[in-house]
Amino acid sequence: MAMSRTVNTWSQRLWIALTFIAVASPVPAQEKILSGPQPGEKLPPLKVRIVLGDKAGKEVDILADAKDKPTFLVFMNQWNEEVAELMRVITLYAEQQKKPQLASAVVWLTPDPIDLIPKLERARPHMPRNTPVGVSLDGLEGPGAYGLNRHVQMTILVADRDGVTSNFALVQPSVKGDTVAVLSELAKIIGSKPPVLAELLAAREQQLVTARIELLLDVSASDEQVQQRAKLLESFVASRPDAKRQLGQVSSEIVTSGRFNDRPTAIGYLRKWAKDYEDNR
């Protein structure tokens, strides 16, 4: 019995000691995920093939004319709806600032540029409107000098006069979680007002309405396709007041212009929306 009590006593002391160590020892901090040049570092040259934009089809260094300008670079490693939507929201904000000195671009990283390029061309309606979209020709990790991490879904760089001011390496990008943080850093270097998420999302909804109307008016679309796209658009605006307002306004402008009367099915929907959503304008 004495031996048993001794063993139990030592077991209890050992358990107490281990518990104290576990509580008292600091938990190792999670290692920061790095991708791309860090704040304070210079931006290396960035040669890509432009897929969408004024220089489509050309291989260019997209930083060649950005030496003395604020710069906004979005590197895309993966495509899913949340990643794509964050890309669209943040590039839309940059486009709306109307700052000619701001140089921005979206660069896709891929092991197979030949396969990706036609896919991006087909996805034109879902891409930024006034931001160059290109493909790196240096594989899944992009140019070696950039040190991009292929295990993150997006790398976003904000720079001023060739020097990185902010770096966002996003493993699981989120519109609600990352938009304001990213754009607040961009706003600082271009002297714009801080972004407000509700305003950004409203602007994105309005852009979506305009893009979907363009698809509706596509001269190559069959009547069946027009009807399907119209139903999707009506469903999209149903619970979105800003989008509904935009649909009524754009529909009225197009109907009044008389430009697309050769597309009766599409114009029929636009006349209906101009009337139905008149009170929302």
Backbone hydrogen bonds, N-H to C=O, Kabsch-Sander energy under -0.5 kcal/mol:
donor,donor_aa,acceptor,acceptor_aa,energy
5,R,1,M,-2.6
6,T,2,A,-2.2
7,V,3,M,-2.5
8,N,4,S,-2.5
9,T,5,R,-2.4
10,W,6,T,-2.5
11,S,7,V,-2.5
12,Q,8,N,-2.5
13,R,9,T,-2.4
14,L,10,W,-2.6
15,W,11,S,-2.5
16,I,12,Q,-2.5
17,A,13,R,-2.5
18,L,14,L,-2.6
19,T,15,W,-2.3
20,F,16,I,-2.3
21,I,17,A,-2.3
22,A,18,L,-2.4
23,V,19,T,-2.1
24,A,20,F,-3.3
25,S,21,I,-2.6
36,G,147,G,-2.3
40,G,164,V,-3.1
41,E,38,Q,-2.6
43,L,162,D,-2.2
48,V,46,L,-0.5
48,V,60,V,-2.7
49,R,135,V,-2.6
50,I,48,V,-0.6
50,I,58,K,-2.7
51,V,133,V,-3.1
52,L,133,V,-2.0
56,A,53,G,-1.6
57,G,50,I,-3.5
58,K,55,K,-2.1
60,V,48,V,-2.5
60,V,58,K,-0.6
62,I,46,L,-2.1
62,I,60,V,-0.9
64,A,61,D,-2.0
66,A,63,L,-1.8
69,K,66,A,-1.4
71,T,159,A,-3.0
72,F,103,A,-2.7
73,L,157,L,-2.5
74,V,105,A,-2.2
75,F,73,L,-0.5
75,F,155,T,-3.3
76,M,74,V,-0.5
76,M,107,V,-2.8
77,N,75,F,-0.6
77,N,153,Q,-2.8
78,Q,153,Q,-1.2
80,N,78,Q,-0.5
84,A,80,N,-2.9
85,E,81,E,-2.5
86,L,82,E,-2.1
87,M,83,V,-2.2
88,R,84,A,-2.2
89,V,85,E,-2.6
90,I,86,L,-2.4
91,T,87,M,-1.9
92,L,88,R,-2.0
93,Y,89,V,-1.8
94,A,90,I,-1.8
95,E,91,T,-2.4
96,Q,92,L,-2.2
97,Q,93,Y,-0.9
97,Q,94,A,-0.6
98,K,95,E,-1.1
102,L,99,K,-2.1
103,A,70,P,-2.8
103,A,101,Q,-0.5
104,S,102,L,-0.6
105,A,72,F,-1.8
106,V,132,P,-2.6
107,V,74,V,-3.0
108,W,134,G,-2.8
109,L,76,M,-2.7
110,T,139,G,-0.6
115,D,112,D,-0.7
116,L,112,D,-1.8
117,I,113,P,-2.7
119,K,115,D,-0.7
120,L,116,L,-2.2
121,E,117,I,-2.0
122,R,118,P,-2.0
123,A,119,K,-1.4
124,R,121,E,-1.2
126,H,123,A,-2.3
127,M,124,R,-1.8
133,V,52,L,-2.6
134,G,106,V,-3.1
135,V,49,R,-2.3
136,S,108,W,-2.7
137,L,47,K,-0.6
142,G,139,G,-1.5
146,Y,143,P,-1.9
147,G,143,P,-0.6
147,G,144,G,-1.0
148,L,141,E,-0.7
150,R,148,L,-0.6
152,V,149,N,-1.5
153,Q,170,L,-1.9
154,M,170,L,-1.7
155,T,75,F,-2.0
156,I,168,F,-2.6
157,L,73,L,-2.7
158,V,166,S,-2.5
159,A,71,T,-2.7
160,D,163,G,-2.8
161,R,69,K,-0.8
162,D,69,K,-0.6
163,G,160,D,-1.7
164,V,41,E,-3.1
165,T,158,V,-3.1
166,S,158,V,-2.0
168,F,156,I,-2.5
169,A,167,N,-0.5
170,L,154,M,-2.7
170,L,168,F,-0.8
171,V,169,A,-0.6
178,D,174,S,-2.6
179,T,174,S,-0.6
179,T,175,V,-1.4
182,V,178,D,-2.4
183,L,179,T,-2.7
184,S,180,V,-2.1
185,E,181,A,-1.1
186,L,182,V,-1.5
187,A,183,L,-2.8
188,K,184,S,-1.5
189,I,185,E,-1.2
190,I,186,L,-1.3
191,G,187,A,-1.0
192,S,187,A,-1.8
200,L,196,V,-2.3
201,L,197,L,-2.6
202,A,198,A,-2.0
203,A,199,E,-2.2
204,R,200,L,-2.0
205,E,201,L,-2.3
206,Q,202,A,-2.1
207,Q,203,A,-2.0
208,L,204,R,-2.4
209,V,205,E,-2.1
210,T,206,Q,-2.0
211,A,207,Q,-2.4
212,R,208,L,-2.4
213,I,209,V,-2.0
214,E,210,T,-1.9
215,L,211,A,-1.6
216,L,212,R,-1.9
217,L,213,I,-1.9
218,D,215,L,-1.0
221,A,218,D,-1.9
226,V,222,S,-2.6
227,Q,223,D,-2.4
228,Q,224,E,-2.2
229,R,225,Q,-2.6
230,A,226,V,-2.3
231,K,227,Q,-2.1
232,L,228,Q,-2.0
233,L,229,R,-2.1
234,E,230,A,-2.5
235,S,231,K,-2.2
236,F,232,L,-2.1
237,V,233,L,-2.1
238,A,234,E,-1.0
240,R,237,V,-1.9
244,K,240,R,-2.5
245,R,241,P,-2.4
246,Q,242,D,-2.1
247,L,243,A,-2.4
248,G,244,K,-2.3
249,Q,245,R,-2.2
250,V,246,Q,-2.8
251,S,247,L,-2.2
252,S,248,G,-2.0
253,E,249,Q,-2.1
254,I,250,V,-2.4
255,V,251,S,-2.5
256,T,252,S,-2.4
257,S,253,E,-1.7
258,G,254,I,-1.2
259,R,254,I,-0.6
261,N,258,G,-0.7
263,R,260,F,-1.9
267,I,263,R,-2.6
268,G,264,P,-2.2
269,Y,265,T,-1.4
270,L,266,A,-2.2
271,R,267,I,-2.7
272,K,268,G,-1.8
273,W,269,Y,-2.6
274,A,270,L,-2.5
275,K,271,R,-1.6
276,D,272,K,-3.2
277,Y,273,W,-2.4
278,E,275,K,-1.2
280,N,277,Y,-1.1
281,R,278,E,-1.3
